[in-house]
Amino acid sequence: MEPCDDDGSRHWAEPGLYTVAPGVYRIPLPLPNDALRAVNVYAVTDGDSLTLVDSGWALDEARDRLAAALAGLGAGLGDIGQFLITHVHRDHYTLAVALRRESGASIALGRGERAALRATAAPDEHPMEDQIGLLRRAGGTPVIDALVALFDGRRPPTDRDLWEQPDEWLDPGGRTVLPGRTLDVVHTPGHTAGHVVFADHAANLLFSGDHVLPHITPSIGFHPAPAEQPLRDFLDSLRLLRSLPDMRMLPAHGPVTPSVHARVDELLTHHDHRLDEIGGTVAQGNTTAYEVALRLTWTRRERTLDELDPFNQMLAVLETQSHLDLLTLQNRLTTKDEDDLRHYTVP
């Protein structure tokens, strides 16, 4: 597989090896039954050493495609020296664990992911236990029932053996990844508590993970170790990136785009409008997160909640709740808990 220019002439998820900048290559790897279609893994190399930003899902097809792409660089899976992981979701983390067992490559992960990794790997914990509790408080019993029906009473698959500890916990600051090449580790909580992005200021590149995506907004509120105010954290992280010099955006899902700032501005505006919309829905007498979510539309296709599959219904209700909780923090709403339900009202 020979490298080709990442010029937008092919769909971003099409398999291949794409040159992003000198020494930086984008490799889309497949996802199973996922609307996202692919996850971008980025190879950073000087011809001798090889670092990967994110790794992909531990699937045979993903492993084979990664091997084929690296062959185009004259390298193999055993030449990967380290994985820098933006966050601890399976499409970013698990293939790194599988490959580390073969070659000994090191894995580095944001320190804020410790609690989530511990919860995901716990042998006796239901993989969505915290989310089910949040759904119940949100009045989302119909969503819980739909999830139970989806899995027919079985526990969702977890791949628990692939949730091993990293070799290194990343803290904010500069980190040398290749001789003469340093990336700035920036903590960007929101999508997950320990999400990080990697800024290559010398090359004007930002490996943005799932924090900033070109066409969609990342899920907020679905995390094995839920944060108290995930939407506040996400918006603060967006503003942090806005305060840095603008860079080309290398996202985990979607094409490379020329400006981080432009997309951050769009996301901040979107969430401002969404907060106003959700506050207005509460003012109409809808008091639980589930009731509010039923009256909103979802995805770019503006689907109703009932038109989503159970998993995405869960994401929608939890995201609605994160907006309601932020409105409460801003004193635009008040809350009252009754019979294990949280109700929101306009003061």
Disulfide bonds with the S-S distance in Angstrom:
none
